[in-house]
Amino acid sequence: MDDRSVVWDAANRKHIDEDHPERGISSRDVDEVLRDPDRVEIYLPDRQANEVVGRTAGRRWLVVIWIDQPEGRYPIHARDASKRIIRKVTTK
């Protein structure tokens, strides 16, 4: 698992915090998912990105996509995890 710092700038913070208010996801939620000790990480070679499925401190399941930057993990997308994805990561 990658435990490097999460990299925020004006662009990705705006995208997560403001561009999709209907999702109700904050950069804090993303930070929590990326620190979840039980998260599941998958590399997406077609997107050259990483997908993480994990939970916030409030136990909300999210999918976070991040790309590798020299400074750390740069989140580019976040959404609620579907029931199918949650089942897949919890029934091992």
PDB file of N, CA, C and O in Angstrom:
ATOM      1  N   MET A   1       0.836  -1.183   0.000  1.00  0.00           N
ATOM      2  CA  MET A   1       0.000   0.000   0.000  1.00  0.00           C
ATOM      3  C   MET A   1       0.879   1.244   0.000  1.00  0.00           C
ATOM      4  O   MET A   1       1.941   1.284   0.620  1.00  0.00           O
ATOM      5  N   ASP A   2       0.415   2.224  -0.693  1.00  0.00           N
ATOM      6  CA  ASP A   2       1.140   3.485  -0.788  1.00  0.00           C
ATOM      7  C   ASP A   2       0.681   4.401   0.346  1.00  0.00           C
ATOM      8  O   ASP A   2      -0.497   4.752   0.419  1.00  0.00           O
ATOM      9  N   ASP A   3       1.588   4.785   1.219  1.00  0.00           N
ATOM     10  CA  ASP A   3       1.249   5.649   2.349  1.00  0.00           C
ATOM     11  C   ASP A   3       1.909   7.018   2.267  1.00  0.00           C
ATOM     12  O   ASP A   3       2.056   7.718   3.269  1.00  0.00           O
ATOM     13  N   ARG A   4       2.304   7.387   1.044  1.00  0.00           N
ATOM     14  CA  ARG A   4       2.903   8.717   0.889  1.00  0.00           C
ATOM     15  C   ARG A   4       1.859   9.793   1.143  1.00  0.00           C
ATOM     16  O   ARG A   4       0.668   9.508   1.266  1.00  0.00           O
ATOM     17  N   SER A   5       2.319  11.015   1.219  1.00  0.00           N
ATOM     18  CA  SER A   5       1.432  12.162   1.452  1.00  0.00           C
ATOM     19  C   SER A   5       0.412  12.308   0.335  1.00  0.00           C
ATOM     20  O   SER A   5       0.631  11.882  -0.799  1.00  0.00           O
ATOM     21  N   VAL A   6      -0.702  12.918   0.686  1.00  0.00           N
ATOM     22  CA  VAL A   6      -1.717  13.280  -0.301  1.00  0.00           C
ATOM     23  C   VAL A   6      -1.392  14.699  -0.763  1.00  0.00           C
ATOM     24  O   VAL A   6      -1.167  15.590   0.055  1.00  0.00           O
ATOM     25  N   VAL A   7      -1.369  14.900  -2.079  1.00  0.00           N
ATOM     26  CA  VAL A   7      -0.992  16.185  -2.655  1.00  0.00           C
ATOM     27  C   VAL A   7      -2.253  16.950  -3.056  1.00  0.00           C
ATOM     28  O   VAL A   7      -3.041  16.490  -3.883  1.00  0.00           O
ATOM     29  N   TRP A   8      -2.421  18.102  -2.463  1.00  0.00           N
ATOM     30  CA  TRP A   8      -3.553  18.966  -2.796  1.00  0.00           C
ATOM     31  C   TRP A   8      -3.036  20.267  -3.391  1.00  0.00           C
ATOM     32  O   TRP A   8      -2.023  20.815  -2.954  1.00  0.00           O
ATOM     33  N   ASP A   9      -3.755  20.745  -4.395  1.00  0.00           N
ATOM     34  CA  ASP A   9      -3.535  22.087  -4.916  1.00  0.00           C
ATOM     35  C   ASP A   9      -4.909  22.672  -5.201  1.00  0.00           C
ATOM     36  O   ASP A   9      -5.928  22.033  -4.936  1.00  0.00           O
ATOM     37  N   ALA A  10      -4.940  23.866  -5.732  1.00  0.00           N
ATOM     38  CA  ALA A  10      -6.230  24.531  -5.970  1.00  0.00           C
ATOM     39  C   ALA A  10      -7.110  23.735  -6.929  1.00  0.00           C
ATOM     40  O   ALA A  10      -8.328  23.688  -6.754  1.00  0.00           O
ATOM     41  N   ALA A  11      -6.513  23.113  -7.934  1.00  0.00           N
ATOM     42  CA  ALA A  11      -7.303  22.410  -8.962  1.00  0.00           C
ATOM     43  C   ALA A  11      -7.984  21.165  -8.424  1.00  0.00           C
ATOM     44  O   ALA A  11      -9.195  21.017  -8.584  1.00  0.00           O
ATOM     45  N   ASN A  12      -7.242  20.264  -7.789  1.00  0.00           N
ATOM     46  CA  ASN A  12      -7.902  19.037  -7.332  1.00  0.00           C
ATOM     47  C   ASN A  12      -8.762  19.296  -6.096  1.00  0.00           C
ATOM     48  O   ASN A  12      -9.770  18.616  -5.905  1.00  0.00           O
ATOM     49  N   ARG A  13      -8.396  20.248  -5.263  1.00  0.00           N
ATOM     50  CA  ARG A  13      -9.256  20.577  -4.117  1.00  0.00           C
ATOM     51  C   ARG A  13     -10.593  21.138  -4.607  1.00  0.00           C
ATOM     52  O   ARG A  13     -11.646  20.785  -4.075  1.00  0.00           O
ATOM     53  N   LYS A  14     -10.554  22.012  -5.618  1.00  0.00           N
ATOM     54  CA  LYS A  14     -11.793  22.560  -6.176  1.00  0.00           C
ATOM     55  C   LYS A  14     -12.632  21.443  -6.788  1.00  0.00           C
ATOM     56  O   LYS A  14     -13.844  21.394  -6.579  1.00  0.00           O
ATOM     57  N   HIS A  15     -12.002  20.557  -7.533  1.00  0.00           N
ATOM     58  CA  HIS A  15     -12.745  19.471  -8.180  1.00  0.00           C
ATOM     59  C   HIS A  15     -13.440  18.589  -7.141  1.00  0.00           C
ATOM     60  O   HIS A  15     -14.618  18.267  -7.295  1.00  0.00           O
ATOM     61  N   ILE A  16     -12.727  18.201  -6.094  1.00  0.00           N
ATOM     62  CA  ILE A  16     -13.311  17.328  -5.076  1.00  0.00           C
ATOM     63  C   ILE A  16     -14.317  18.088  -4.210  1.00  0.00           C
ATOM     64  O   ILE A  16     -15.427  17.600  -3.992  1.00  0.00           O
ATOM     65  N   ASP A  17     -13.957  19.254  -3.720  1.00  0.00           N
ATOM     66  CA  ASP A  17     -14.800  19.982  -2.763  1.00  0.00           C
ATOM     67  C   ASP A  17     -15.969  20.748  -3.378  1.00  0.00           C
ATOM     68  O   ASP A  17     -17.003  20.911  -2.731  1.00  0.00           O
ATOM     69  N   GLU A  18     -15.821  21.225  -4.630  1.00  0.00           N
ATOM     70  CA  GLU A  18     -16.812  22.151  -5.165  1.00  0.00           C
ATOM     71  C   GLU A  18     -17.500  21.715  -6.457  1.00  0.00           C
ATOM     72  O   GLU A  18     -18.683  22.000  -6.640  1.00  0.00           O
ATOM     73  N   ASP A  19     -16.798  21.038  -7.347  1.00  0.00           N
ATOM     74  CA  ASP A  19     -17.352  20.773  -8.679  1.00  0.00           C
ATOM     75  C   ASP A  19     -18.520  19.793  -8.690  1.00  0.00           C
ATOM     76  O   ASP A  19     -19.318  19.804  -9.627  1.00  0.00           O
ATOM     77  N   HIS A  20     -18.637  18.960  -7.687  1.00  0.00           N
ATOM     78  CA  HIS A  20     -19.715  17.962  -7.646  1.00  0.00           C
ATOM     79  C   HIS A  20     -20.403  17.976  -6.279  1.00  0.00           C
ATOM     80  O   HIS A  20     -20.281  17.020  -5.512  1.00  0.00           O
ATOM     81  N   PRO A  21     -21.124  19.056  -5.974  1.00  0.00           N
ATOM     82  CA  PRO A  21     -21.768  19.148  -4.651  1.00  0.00           C
ATOM     83  C   PRO A  21     -22.792  18.033  -4.414  1.00  0.00           C
ATOM     84  O   PRO A  21     -23.085  17.692  -3.268  1.00  0.00           O
ATOM     85  N   GLU A  22     -23.331  17.471  -5.487  1.00  0.00           N
ATOM     86  CA  GLU A  22     -24.317  16.395  -5.341  1.00  0.00           C
ATOM     87  C   GLU A  22     -23.717  15.134  -4.708  1.00  0.00           C
ATOM     88  O   GLU A  22     -24.443  14.303  -4.163  1.00  0.00           O
ATOM     89  N   ARG A  23     -22.409  14.998  -4.783  1.00  0.00           N
ATOM     90  CA  ARG A  23     -21.746  13.827  -4.190  1.00  0.00           C
ATOM     91  C   ARG A  23     -21.525  13.995  -2.694  1.00  0.00           C
ATOM     92  O   ARG A  23     -21.450  13.010  -1.960  1.00  0.00           O
ATOM     93  N   GLY A  24     -21.420  15.227  -2.246  1.00  0.00           N
ATOM     94  CA  GLY A  24     -21.204  15.473  -0.823  1.00  0.00           C
ATOM     95  C   GLY A  24     -19.897  14.901  -0.303  1.00  0.00           C
ATOM     96  O   GLY A  24     -19.828  14.430   0.832  1.00  0.00           O
ATOM     97  N   ILE A  25     -18.850  14.940  -1.137  1.00  0.00           N
ATOM     98  CA  ILE A  25     -17.546  14.402  -0.765  1.00  0.00           C
ATOM     99  C   ILE A  25     -16.575  15.573  -0.597  1.00  0.00           C
ATOM    100  O   ILE A  25     -16.526  16.482  -1.427  1.00  0.00           O
ATOM    101  N   SER A  26     -15.820  15.533   0.472  1.00  0.00           N
ATOM    102  CA  SER A  26     -14.847  16.597   0.733  1.00  0.00           C
ATOM    103  C   SER A  26     -13.424  16.064   0.605  1.00  0.00           C
ATOM    104  O   SER A  26     -13.194  14.855   0.589  1.00  0.00           O
ATOM    105  N   SER A  27     -12.490  16.980   0.516  1.00  0.00           N
ATOM    106  CA  SER A  27     -11.083  16.578   0.485  1.00  0.00           C
ATOM    107  C   SER A  27     -10.714  15.860   1.783  1.00  0.00           C
ATOM    108  O   SER A  27      -9.845  14.988   1.780  1.00  0.00           O
ATOM    109  N   ARG A  28     -11.346  16.207   2.860  1.00  0.00           N
ATOM    110  CA  ARG A  28     -11.120  15.499   4.133  1.00  0.00           C
ATOM    111  C   ARG A  28     -11.551  14.036   4.019  1.00  0.00           C
ATOM    112  O   ARG A  28     -10.859  13.141   4.507  1.00  0.00           O
ATOM    113  N   ASP A  29     -12.693  13.796   3.376  1.00  0.00           N
ATOM    114  CA  ASP A  29     -13.146  12.417   3.156  1.00  0.00           C
ATOM    115  C   ASP A  29     -12.106  11.631   2.358  1.00  0.00           C
ATOM    116  O   ASP A  29     -11.797  10.485   2.681  1.00  0.00           O
ATOM    117  N   VAL A  30     -11.577  12.259   1.321  1.00  0.00           N
ATOM    118  CA  VAL A  30     -10.565  11.607   0.479  1.00  0.00           C
ATOM    119  C   VAL A  30      -9.324  11.287   1.305  1.00  0.00           C
ATOM    120  O   VAL A  30      -8.774  10.191   1.197  1.00  0.00           O
ATOM    121  N   ASP A  31      -8.880  12.232   2.128  1.00  0.00           N
ATOM    122  CA  ASP A  31      -7.735  11.988   3.005  1.00  0.00           C
ATOM    123  C   ASP A  31      -7.988  10.769   3.901  1.00  0.00           C
ATOM    124  O   ASP A  31      -7.106   9.930   4.084  1.00  0.00           O
ATOM    125  N   GLU A  32      -9.191  10.684   4.450  1.00  0.00           N
ATOM    126  CA  GLU A  32      -9.526   9.570   5.341  1.00  0.00           C
ATOM    127  C   GLU A  32      -9.503   8.238   4.607  1.00  0.00           C
ATOM    128  O   GLU A  32      -8.996   7.249   5.137  1.00  0.00           O
ATOM    129  N   VAL A  33     -10.045   8.198   3.397  1.00  0.00           N
ATOM    130  CA  VAL A  33     -10.039   6.961   2.606  1.00  0.00           C
ATOM    131  C   VAL A  33      -8.612   6.546   2.268  1.00  0.00           C
ATOM    132  O   VAL A  33      -8.277   5.363   2.329  1.00  0.00           O
ATOM    133  N   LEU A  34      -7.775   7.511   1.915  1.00  0.00           N
ATOM    134  CA  LEU A  34      -6.394   7.194   1.557  1.00  0.00           C
ATOM    135  C   LEU A  34      -5.556   6.783   2.764  1.00  0.00           C
ATOM    136  O   LEU A  34      -4.452   6.264   2.600  1.00  0.00           O
ATOM    137  N   ARG A  35      -6.069   7.008   3.978  1.00  0.00           N
ATOM    138  CA  ARG A  35      -5.395   6.552   5.200  1.00  0.00           C
ATOM    139  C   ARG A  35      -6.060   5.321   5.808  1.00  0.00           C
ATOM    140  O   ARG A  35      -5.551   4.774   6.785  1.00  0.00           O
ATOM    141  N   ASP A  36      -7.174   4.877   5.258  1.00  0.00           N
ATOM    142  CA  ASP A  36      -7.899   3.720   5.789  1.00  0.00           C
ATOM    143  C   ASP A  36      -6.970   2.499   5.775  1.00  0.00           C
ATOM    144  O   ASP A  36      -6.518   2.094   4.704  1.00  0.00           O
ATOM    145  N   PRO A  37      -6.679   1.908   6.931  1.00  0.00           N
ATOM    146  CA  PRO A  37      -5.761   0.764   6.948  1.00  0.00           C
ATOM    147  C   PRO A  37      -6.314  -0.465   6.223  1.00  0.00           C
ATOM    148  O   PRO A  37      -5.549  -1.358   5.858  1.00  0.00           O
ATOM    149  N   ASP A  38      -7.611  -0.520   6.013  1.00  0.00           N
ATOM    150  CA  ASP A  38      -8.243  -1.665   5.345  1.00  0.00           C
ATOM    151  C   ASP A  38      -8.578  -1.386   3.882  1.00  0.00           C
ATOM    152  O   ASP A  38      -9.271  -2.176   3.242  1.00  0.00           O
ATOM    153  N   ARG A  39      -8.090  -0.271   3.356  1.00  0.00           N
ATOM    154  CA  ARG A  39      -8.415   0.080   1.973  1.00  0.00           C
ATOM    155  C   ARG A  39      -7.860  -0.968   1.003  1.00  0.00           C
ATOM    156  O   ARG A  39      -6.926  -1.708   1.311  1.00  0.00           O
ATOM    157  N   VAL A  40      -8.476  -0.996  -0.175  1.00  0.00           N
ATOM    158  CA  VAL A  40      -8.015  -1.877  -1.243  1.00  0.00           C
ATOM    159  C   VAL A  40      -7.535  -0.985  -2.378  1.00  0.00           C
ATOM    160  O   VAL A  40      -8.254  -0.091  -2.825  1.00  0.00           O
ATOM    161  N   GLU A  41      -6.321  -1.235  -2.839  1.00  0.00           N
ATOM    162  CA  GLU A  41      -5.728  -0.424  -3.901  1.00  0.00           C
ATOM    163  C   GLU A  41      -5.505  -1.266  -5.147  1.00  0.00           C
ATOM    164  O   GLU A  41      -5.066  -2.414  -5.074  1.00  0.00           O
ATOM    165  N   ILE A  42      -5.817  -0.671  -6.286  1.00  0.00           N
ATOM    166  CA  ILE A  42      -5.652  -1.344  -7.575  1.00  0.00           C
ATOM    167  C   ILE A  42      -5.005  -0.353  -8.531  1.00  0.00           C
ATOM    168  O   ILE A  42      -5.404   0.809  -8.594  1.00  0.00           O
ATOM    169  N   TYR A  43      -4.007  -0.814  -9.275  1.00  0.00           N
ATOM    170  CA  TYR A  43      -3.414   0.038 -10.305  1.00  0.00           C
ATOM    171  C   TYR A  43      -4.224  -0.117 -11.588  1.00  0.00           C
ATOM    172  O   TYR A  43      -4.551  -1.234 -11.987  1.00  0.00           O
ATOM    173  N   LEU A  44      -4.547   1.002 -12.232  1.00  0.00           N
ATOM    174  CA  LEU A  44      -5.320   1.022 -13.474  1.00  0.00           C
ATOM    175  C   LEU A  44      -4.384   1.393 -14.620  1.00  0.00           C
ATOM    176  O   LEU A  44      -4.221   2.575 -14.922  1.00  0.00           O
ATOM    177  N   PRO A  45      -3.762   0.392 -15.268  1.00  0.00           N
ATOM    178  CA  PRO A  45      -2.752   0.703 -16.287  1.00  0.00           C
ATOM    179  C   PRO A  45      -3.285   1.513 -17.463  1.00  0.00           C
ATOM    180  O   PRO A  45      -2.560   2.330 -18.030  1.00  0.00           O
ATOM    181  N   ASP A  46      -4.545   1.294 -17.835  1.00  0.00           N
ATOM    182  CA  ASP A  46      -5.113   2.039 -18.960  1.00  0.00           C
ATOM    183  C   ASP A  46      -5.257   3.527 -18.659  1.00  0.00           C
ATOM    184  O   ASP A  46      -5.248   4.350 -19.575  1.00  0.00           O
ATOM    185  N   ARG A  47      -5.391   3.877 -17.378  1.00  0.00           N
ATOM    186  CA  ARG A  47      -5.512   5.285 -16.969  1.00  0.00           C
ATOM    187  C   ARG A  47      -4.223   5.821 -16.349  1.00  0.00           C
ATOM    188  O   ARG A  47      -4.120   7.010 -16.049  1.00  0.00           O
ATOM    189  N   GLN A  48      -3.250   4.944 -16.162  1.00  0.00           N
ATOM    190  CA  GLN A  48      -2.023   5.296 -15.448  1.00  0.00           C
ATOM    191  C   GLN A  48      -2.357   5.982 -14.130  1.00  0.00           C
ATOM    192  O   GLN A  48      -1.808   7.027 -13.784  1.00  0.00           O
ATOM    193  N   ALA A  49      -3.282   5.350 -13.410  1.00  0.00           N
ATOM    194  CA  ALA A  49      -3.769   5.892 -12.150  1.00  0.00           C
ATOM    195  C   ALA A  49      -4.000   4.739 -11.174  1.00  0.00           C
ATOM    196  O   ALA A  49      -3.919   3.565 -11.536  1.00  0.00           O
ATOM    197  N   ASN A  50      -4.282   5.100  -9.959  1.00  0.00           N
ATOM    198  CA  ASN A  50      -4.557   4.130  -8.905  1.00  0.00           C
ATOM    199  C   ASN A  50      -5.973   4.326  -8.396  1.00  0.00           C
ATOM    200  O   ASN A  50      -6.449   5.453  -8.261  1.00  0.00           O
ATOM    201  N   GLU A  51      -6.635   3.219  -8.117  1.00  0.00           N
ATOM    202  CA  GLU A  51      -7.987   3.256  -7.561  1.00  0.00           C
ATOM    203  C   GLU A  51      -7.930   2.702  -6.147  1.00  0.00           C
ATOM    204  O   GLU A  51      -7.339   1.650  -5.901  1.00  0.00           O
ATOM    205  N   VAL A  52      -8.547   3.416  -5.227  1.00  0.00           N
ATOM    206  CA  VAL A  52      -8.608   2.992  -3.836  1.00  0.00           C
ATOM    207  C   VAL A  52     -10.066   2.901  -3.438  1.00  0.00           C
ATOM    208  O   VAL A  52     -10.853   3.809  -3.703  1.00  0.00           O
ATOM    209  N   VAL A  53     -10.417   1.801  -2.800  1.00  0.00           N
ATOM    210  CA  VAL A  53     -11.745   1.637  -2.215  1.00  0.00           C
ATOM    211  C   VAL A  53     -11.533   1.556  -0.716  1.00  0.00           C
ATOM    212  O   VAL A  53     -10.797   0.700  -0.227  1.00  0.00           O
ATOM    213  N   GLY A  54     -12.184   2.455   0.008  1.00  0.00           N
ATOM    214  CA  GLY A  54     -12.013   2.474   1.452  1.00  0.00           C
ATOM    215  C   GLY A  54     -13.117   3.264   2.119  1.00  0.00           C
ATOM    216  O   GLY A  54     -14.062   3.721   1.476  1.00  0.00           O
ATOM    217  N   ARG A  55     -12.972   3.412   3.434  1.00  0.00           N
ATOM    218  CA  ARG A  55     -14.010   4.093   4.201  1.00  0.00           C
ATOM    219  C   ARG A  55     -13.481   5.339   4.893  1.00  0.00           C
ATOM    220  O   ARG A  55     -12.315   5.434   5.276  1.00  0.00           O
ATOM    221  N   THR A  56     -14.388   6.278   5.033  1.00  0.00           N
ATOM    222  CA  THR A  56     -14.092   7.491   5.789  1.00  0.00           C
ATOM    223  C   THR A  56     -14.214   7.173   7.275  1.00  0.00           C
ATOM    224  O   THR A  56     -14.621   6.073   7.648  1.00  0.00           O
ATOM    225  N   ALA A  57     -13.863   8.133   8.115  1.00  0.00           N
ATOM    226  CA  ALA A  57     -14.017   7.965   9.558  1.00  0.00           C
ATOM    227  C   ALA A  57     -15.486   7.740   9.922  1.00  0.00           C
ATOM    228  O   ALA A  57     -15.789   7.086  10.920  1.00  0.00           O
ATOM    229  N   GLY A  58     -16.396   8.284   9.107  1.00  0.00           N
ATOM    230  CA  GLY A  58     -17.825   8.095   9.323  1.00  0.00           C
ATOM    231  C   GLY A  58     -18.367   6.810   8.722  1.00  0.00           C
ATOM    232  O   GLY A  58     -19.579   6.599   8.703  1.00  0.00           O
ATOM    233  N   ARG A  59     -17.472   5.939   8.225  1.00  0.00           N
ATOM    234  CA  ARG A  59     -17.793   4.616   7.677  1.00  0.00           C
ATOM    235  C   ARG A  59     -18.447   4.657   6.297  1.00  0.00           C
ATOM    236  O   ARG A  59     -19.063   3.678   5.876  1.00  0.00           O
ATOM    237  N   ARG A  60     -18.322   5.758   5.605  1.00  0.00           N
ATOM    238  CA  ARG A  60     -18.851   5.883   4.244  1.00  0.00           C
ATOM    239  C   ARG A  60     -17.847   5.287   3.257  1.00  0.00           C
ATOM    240  O   ARG A  60     -16.663   5.624   3.285  1.00  0.00           O
ATOM    241  N   TRP A  61     -18.327   4.407   2.391  1.00  0.00           N
ATOM    242  CA  TRP A  61     -17.473   3.770   1.387  1.00  0.00           C
ATOM    243  C   TRP A  61     -17.307   4.689   0.183  1.00  0.00           C
ATOM    244  O   TRP A  61     -18.289   5.173  -0.379  1.00  0.00           O
ATOM    245  N   LEU A  62     -16.047   4.926  -0.211  1.00  0.00           N
ATOM    246  CA  LEU A  62     -15.756   5.749  -1.377  1.00  0.00           C
ATOM    247  C   LEU A  62     -14.753   5.059  -2.284  1.00  0.00           C
ATOM    248  O   LEU A  62     -13.969   4.213  -1.853  1.00  0.00           O
ATOM    249  N   VAL A  63     -14.802   5.444  -3.551  1.00  0.00           N
ATOM    250  CA  VAL A  63     -13.777   5.079  -4.525  1.00  0.00           C
ATOM    251  C   VAL A  63     -13.026   6.366  -4.832  1.00  0.00           C
ATOM    252  O   VAL A  63     -13.633   7.377  -5.187  1.00  0.00           O
ATOM    253  N   VAL A  64     -11.709   6.330  -4.695  1.00  0.00           N
ATOM    254  CA  VAL A  64     -10.867   7.490  -4.976  1.00  0.00           C
ATOM    255  C   VAL A  64      -9.852   7.091  -6.049  1.00  0.00           C
ATOM    256  O   VAL A  64      -9.207   6.047  -5.956  1.00  0.00           O
ATOM    257  N   ILE A  65      -9.729   7.937  -7.058  1.00  0.00           N
ATOM    258  CA  ILE A  65      -8.715   7.733  -8.095  1.00  0.00           C
ATOM    259  C   ILE A  65      -7.625   8.775  -7.872  1.00  0.00           C
ATOM    260  O   ILE A  65      -7.907   9.960  -7.700  1.00  0.00           O
ATOM    261  N   TRP A  66      -6.384   8.317  -7.876  1.00  0.00           N
ATOM    262  CA  TRP A  66      -5.268   9.246  -7.722  1.00  0.00           C
ATOM    263  C   TRP A  66      -4.159   8.888  -8.696  1.00  0.00           C
ATOM    264  O   TRP A  66      -4.023   7.744  -9.131  1.00  0.00           O
ATOM    265  N   ILE A  67      -3.368   9.909  -9.025  1.00  0.00           N
ATOM    266  CA  ILE A  67      -2.222   9.692  -9.905  1.00  0.00           C
ATOM    267  C   ILE A  67      -0.942   9.952  -9.124  1.00  0.00           C
ATOM    268  O   ILE A  67      -0.914  10.712  -8.157  1.00  0.00           O
ATOM    269  N   ASP A  68       0.111   9.293  -9.581  1.00  0.00           N
ATOM    270  CA  ASP A  68       1.404   9.396  -8.922  1.00  0.00           C
ATOM    271  C   ASP A  68       2.086  10.707  -9.288  1.00  0.00           C
ATOM    272  O   ASP A  68       2.210  11.053 -10.463  1.00  0.00           O
ATOM    273  N   GLN A  69       2.520  11.417  -8.279  1.00  0.00           N
ATOM    274  CA  GLN A  69       3.295  12.638  -8.443  1.00  0.00           C
ATOM    275  C   GLN A  69       4.574  12.486  -7.617  1.00  0.00           C
ATOM    276  O   GLN A  69       4.582  11.730  -6.646  1.00  0.00           O
ATOM    277  N   PRO A  70       5.632  13.170  -7.970  1.00  0.00           N
ATOM    278  CA  PRO A  70       6.857  13.062  -7.169  1.00  0.00           C
ATOM    279  C   PRO A  70       6.621  13.392  -5.689  1.00  0.00           C
ATOM    280  O   PRO A  70       7.266  12.818  -4.812  1.00  0.00           O
ATOM    281  N   GLU A  71       5.704  14.310  -5.422  1.00  0.00           N
ATOM    282  CA  GLU A  71       5.430  14.731  -4.048  1.00  0.00           C
ATOM    283  C   GLU A  71       4.534  13.758  -3.293  1.00  0.00           C
ATOM    284  O   GLU A  71       4.484  13.794  -2.064  1.00  0.00           O
ATOM    285  N   GLY A  72       3.820  12.882  -4.016  1.00  0.00           N
ATOM    286  CA  GLY A  72       2.903  11.950  -3.357  1.00  0.00           C
ATOM    287  C   GLY A  72       1.715  11.593  -4.229  1.00  0.00           C
ATOM    288  O   GLY A  72       1.802  11.591  -5.457  1.00  0.00           O
ATOM    289  N   ARG A  73       0.609  11.292  -3.577  1.00  0.00           N
ATOM    290  CA  ARG A  73      -0.616  10.838  -4.245  1.00  0.00           C
ATOM    291  C   ARG A  73      -1.529  12.038  -4.537  1.00  0.00           C
ATOM    292  O   ARG A  73      -1.913  12.768  -3.623  1.00  0.00           O
ATOM    293  N   TYR A  74      -1.870  12.232  -5.808  1.00  0.00           N
ATOM    294  CA  TYR A  74      -2.649  13.391  -6.256  1.00  0.00           C
ATOM    295  C   TYR A  74      -4.061  12.927  -6.630  1.00  0.00           C
ATOM    296  O   TYR A  74      -4.249  12.364  -7.708  1.00  0.00           O
ATOM    297  N   PRO A  75      -5.071  13.153  -5.753  1.00  0.00           N
ATOM    298  CA  PRO A  75      -6.439  12.712  -6.038  1.00  0.00           C
ATOM    299  C   PRO A  75      -7.053  13.480  -7.209  1.00  0.00           C
ATOM    300  O   PRO A  75      -6.958  14.704  -7.289  1.00  0.00           O
ATOM    301  N   ILE A  76      -7.687  12.726  -8.117  1.00  0.00           N
ATOM    302  CA  ILE A  76      -8.323  13.368  -9.271  1.00  0.00           C
ATOM    303  C   ILE A  76      -9.819  13.070  -9.362  1.00  0.00           C
ATOM    304  O   ILE A  76     -10.524  13.701 -10.150  1.00  0.00           O
ATOM    305  N   HIS A  77     -10.314  12.113  -8.565  1.00  0.00           N
ATOM    306  CA  HIS A  77     -11.726  11.738  -8.661  1.00  0.00           C
ATOM    307  C   HIS A  77     -12.148  11.037  -7.375  1.00  0.00           C
ATOM    308  O   HIS A  77     -11.358  10.319  -6.763  1.00  0.00           O
ATOM    309  N   ALA A  78     -13.394  11.249  -6.972  1.00  0.00           N
ATOM    310  CA  ALA A  78     -13.955  10.536  -5.822  1.00  0.00           C
ATOM    311  C   ALA A  78     -15.451  10.368  -6.033  1.00  0.00           C
ATOM    312  O   ALA A  78     -16.133  11.268  -6.524  1.00  0.00           O
ATOM    313  N   ARG A  79     -15.948   9.192  -5.650  1.00  0.00           N
ATOM    314  CA  ARG A  79     -17.385   8.915  -5.746  1.00  0.00           C
ATOM    315  C   ARG A  79     -17.744   7.872  -4.714  1.00  0.00           C
ATOM    316  O   ARG A  79     -16.872   7.208  -4.154  1.00  0.00           O
ATOM    317  N   ASP A  80     -19.042   7.730  -4.465  1.00  0.00           N
ATOM    318  CA  ASP A  80     -19.495   6.672  -3.575  1.00  0.00           C
ATOM    319  C   ASP A  80     -19.218   5.321  -4.221  1.00  0.00           C
ATOM    320  O   ASP A  80     -19.339   5.161  -5.436  1.00  0.00           O
ATOM    321  N   ALA A  81     -18.849   4.361  -3.396  1.00  0.00           N
ATOM    322  CA  ALA A  81     -18.641   2.997  -3.887  1.00  0.00           C
ATOM    323  C   ALA A  81     -19.998   2.327  -4.065  1.00  0.00           C
ATOM    324  O   ALA A  81     -20.889   2.481  -3.230  1.00  0.00           O
ATOM    325  N   SER A  82     -20.148   1.589  -5.148  1.00  0.00           N
ATOM    326  CA  SER A  82     -21.393   0.861  -5.389  1.00  0.00           C
ATOM    327  C   SER A  82     -21.484  -0.346  -4.454  1.00  0.00           C
ATOM    328  O   SER A  82     -20.477  -0.785  -3.899  1.00  0.00           O
ATOM    329  N   LYS A  83     -22.678  -0.872  -4.286  1.00  0.00           N
ATOM    330  CA  LYS A  83     -22.867  -2.065  -3.455  1.00  0.00           C
ATOM    331  C   LYS A  83     -22.048  -3.228  -3.994  1.00  0.00           C
ATOM    332  O   LYS A  83     -21.523  -4.030  -3.221  1.00  0.00           O
ATOM    333  N   ARG A  84     -21.936  -3.324  -5.305  1.00  0.00           N
ATOM    334  CA  ARG A  84     -21.165  -4.403  -5.922  1.00  0.00           C
ATOM    335  C   ARG A  84     -19.690  -4.297  -5.536  1.00  0.00           C
ATOM    336  O   ARG A  84     -19.060  -5.293  -5.182  1.00  0.00           O
ATOM    337  N   ILE A  85     -19.150  -3.090  -5.607  1.00  0.00           N
ATOM    338  CA  ILE A  85     -17.748  -2.892  -5.245  1.00  0.00           C
ATOM    339  C   ILE A  85     -17.524  -3.173  -3.765  1.00  0.00           C
ATOM    340  O   ILE A  85     -16.535  -3.804  -3.392  1.00  0.00           O
ATOM    341  N   ILE A  86     -18.430  -2.713  -2.934  1.00  0.00           N
ATOM    342  CA  ILE A  86     -18.295  -2.959  -1.485  1.00  0.00           C
ATOM    343  C   ILE A  86     -18.305  -4.455  -1.206  1.00  0.00           C
ATOM    344  O   ILE A  86     -17.492  -4.947  -0.423  1.00  0.00           O
ATOM    345  N   ARG A  87     -19.230  -5.187  -1.850  1.00  0.00           N
ATOM    346  CA  ARG A  87     -19.281  -6.650  -1.674  1.00  0.00           C
ATOM    347  C   ARG A  87     -17.965  -7.291  -2.105  1.00  0.00           C
ATOM    348  O   ARG A  87     -17.438  -8.181  -1.437  1.00  0.00           O
ATOM    349  N   LYS A  88     -17.457  -6.824  -3.222  1.00  0.00           N
ATOM    350  CA  LYS A  88     -16.219  -7.400  -3.786  1.00  0.00           C
ATOM    351  C   LYS A  88     -15.040  -7.223  -2.826  1.00  0.00           C
ATOM    352  O   LYS A  88     -14.238  -8.143  -2.665  1.00  0.00           O
ATOM    353  N   VAL A  89     -14.926  -6.069  -2.195  1.00  0.00           N
ATOM    354  CA  VAL A  89     -13.779  -5.831  -1.321  1.00  0.00           C
ATOM    355  C   VAL A  89     -13.965  -6.351   0.096  1.00  0.00           C
ATOM    356  O   VAL A  89     -12.996  -6.449   0.848  1.00  0.00           O
ATOM    357  N   THR A  90     -15.195  -6.686   0.473  1.00  0.00           N
ATOM    358  CA  THR A  90     -15.433  -7.160   1.841  1.00  0.00           C
ATOM    359  C   THR A  90     -15.605  -8.666   1.924  1.00  0.00           C
ATOM    360  O   THR A  90     -15.619  -9.224   3.021  1.00  0.00           O
ATOM    361  N   THR A  91     -15.735  -9.330   0.795  1.00  0.00           N
ATOM    362  CA  THR A  91     -15.899 -10.795   0.831  1.00  0.00           C
ATOM    363  C   THR A  91     -14.665 -11.453   0.224  1.00  0.00           C
ATOM    364  O   THR A  91     -14.661 -11.880  -0.931  1.00  0.00           O
ATOM    365  N   LYS A  92     -13.639 -11.518   1.028  1.00  0.00           N
ATOM    366  CA  LYS A  92     -12.383 -12.107   0.575  1.00  0.00           C
ATOM    367  C   LYS A  92     -12.202 -13.468   1.173  1.00  0.00           C
ATOM    368  O   LYS A  92     -11.198 -14.130   0.910  1.00  0.00           O
TER     369      LYS A  92
END
